Amino acid sequence: SLKGIVIPNSVEKIGCGAFRDCIGLLSVVVSSGLTLVEQAAFEGCVLLKTIDLPDGVTKIGWSAFERCESLVSMRLPQGLKELASSLFEGCESLQSVEFPEAVLEVPQSFFKGCESIRSLKIPNGVAEISYAAFSGCSSLEEIDLPDTVVRIREGAFEGCERLSSVRIPSSVLEIDG
């Protein structure tokens, strides 16, 4: 079965579901030519431990890394302006994510079921924490919300059993129930 992939500079796009359910895939090395990772591109790659995306990536589709159960950390490319929903849903080993600076929202179900995340720093500029964004992050103990957040959607922290406190910045105008 497929264990490793090296994607050359000539590749600009990884298509929808391209490597979905490649259950033996351990690592992906991506060259600087890549700009687009479409939805579900690596969904269900349960043994995938490492993937380093170049800063030239400007879009990652929804569920691109959903159920990558062995993924421990991820540095999202600085070229990203928008994050897609369910990007890391079910990534139960995920412990850390480095966000790009230009992001305005933590989208729906972004970290849903990421049981190993203990703390996160959300970057300045994020205005919304969407529906179920951190739902089921049962190890999440602390989260730092920036003063730019204005809305926290329903179920954003549902099932975060170890979350002892969340500082709600004075910028927040709406918390959905």
C-alpha positions in Angstrom: 0.0 0.0 0.0 1.0 3.6 -0.5 3.2 4.9 2.4 4.7 8.1 1.2 4.2 10.8 -1.5 6.5 13.4 -2.9 4.6 16.0 -4.9 6.8 17.8 -7.4 6.8 21.6 -8.2 4.8 21.1 -11.3 1.7 20.2 -9.3 -0.5 23.2 -8.5 -3.7 21.4 -7.3 -4.5 18.3 -5.3 -8.0 17.4 -6.4 -11.2 16.4 -4.5 -10.6 13.1 -2.7 -7.3 12.5 -4.4 -5.9 10.5 -1.6 -9.0 9.8 0.4 -8.8 6.7 2.5 -5.2 5.9 1.7 -5.0 4.1 5.0 -1.3 3.2 4.8 -0.1 6.7 3.9 2.4 8.0 6.5 3.9 11.2 5.0 3.4 13.7 2.2 6.2 16.0 1.0 4.8 18.9 -1.0 6.9 21.2 -3.2 6.4 25.0 -3.6 4.3 24.9 -6.7 1.1 23.8 -4.9 -1.7 26.5 -4.5 -4.9 24.5 -4.0 -5.9 21.4 -1.9 -9.5 20.5 -2.7 -12.1 19.1 -0.4 -11.5 15.7 1.2 -8.1 15.4 -0.5 -6.6 13.4 2.4 -9.7 12.5 4.3 -9.4 9.2 6.1 -5.7 8.9 5.8 -5.6 7.4 9.3 -1.9 6.9 9.5 -0.8 10.2 8.0 1.6 11.8 10.5 3.2 14.6 8.6 2.4 17.0 5.8 4.0 20.4 5.3 2.1 22.7 3.0 4.0 25.6 1.3 2.9 29.2 2.0 1.8 29.5 -1.6 -1.3 27.4 -0.8 -4.2 29.9 -0.9 -7.1 27.5 -0.5 -7.8 24.2 1.4 -11.2 22.6 0.8 -13.5 21.4 3.5 -12.7 18.1 5.3 -9.3 18.0 3.5 -7.7 16.3 6.6 -10.8 14.9 8.3 -10.2 11.6 10.1 -6.4 11.9 9.7 -6.2 10.2 13.1 -2.4 10.1 13.4 -1.8 13.8 12.5 -0.1 15.4 15.5 0.6 19.0 14.3 0.0 21.3 11.4 1.3 24.6 10.2 -1.3 26.2 8.0 0.1 28.2 5.1 0.4 31.9 5.5 -1.2 32.3 2.0 -4.6 31.1 3.4 -7.1 33.9 3.8 -10.0 31.6 4.7 -10.4 28.3 6.5 -12.8 25.6 5.5 -15.2 23.7 7.7 -14.4 20.3 9.2 -10.8 20.7 8.1 -9.4 18.7 11.1 -12.7 17.0 12.3 -11.9 13.6 13.9 -8.1 14.2 14.0 -7.9 12.6 17.4 -4.1 12.9 17.8 -3.9 16.5 16.7 -2.1 18.6 19.4 -1.2 21.8 17.8 -2.1 24.0 14.8 -0.3 27.2 13.7 -2.8 29.5 12.1 -2.1 32.0 9.2 -2.4 35.6 10.2 -5.1 36.7 7.8 -7.9 34.3 9.0 -11.2 35.9 10.0 -13.1 32.8 11.3 -12.7 29.5 12.9 -15.3 27.7 10.8 -17.9 25.1 11.6 -16.6 21.8 13.1 -13.1 22.9 12.3 -11.6 21.0 15.3 -14.6 18.8 16.1 -13.5 15.6 17.9 -9.8 16.6 18.1 -9.4 14.9 21.5 -5.7 15.6 22.0 -5.7 19.4 21.7 -4.9 21.0 25.1 -4.5 24.7 24.3 -4.8 26.9 21.3 -4.0 30.5 20.5 -6.4 32.0 18.0 -4.8 34.8 15.9 -5.7 38.4 16.1 -8.2 39.3 13.3 -10.5 36.3 13.9 -14.0 37.7 14.3 -16.1 34.5 14.6 -15.9 31.2 16.3 -18.4 29.1 14.3 -20.9 26.3 15.1 -19.2 23.3 16.9 -15.8 24.7 16.0 -14.2 23.0 19.1 -17.0 20.5 19.8 -15.6 17.3 21.4 -12.2 18.6 22.1 -12.2 16.8 25.4 -8.6 17.6 26.4 -8.9 21.3 25.7 -7.9 23.1 28.9 -7.3 26.7 27.7 -8.0 28.9 24.7 -7.0 32.4 24.1 -9.6 34.4 22.2 -8.3 37.6 20.6 -10.0 41.0 21.2 -11.2 40.9 17.6 -13.8 38.1 18.2 -17.4 39.5 17.9 -19.5 36.3 17.7 -19.4 32.9 19.2 -21.8 30.4 17.6 -23.9 27.6 19.1 -22.0 24.6 20.4 -18.6 26.2 19.8 -17.2 24.5 23.0 -19.7 21.7 23.4 -18.1 18.6 25.0 -14.9 20.4 26.1 -14.9 18.7 29.4 -11.5 20.0 30.7 -12.0 23.6 29.6 -11.7 25.4 32.9 -12.2 29.0 31.7 -12.5 31.0 28.5 -11.8 34.7 28.6 -14.7 36.3 26.6 -13.2 39.5 25.2 -15.3 42.7 25.5 -15.4 42.8 21.7 -17.9 39.9 21.7 -21.4 41.1 20.8 -23.2 37.8 20.4 -23.1 34.3 21.9 -25.5 31.9 20.4 -27.4 29.4 22.5 
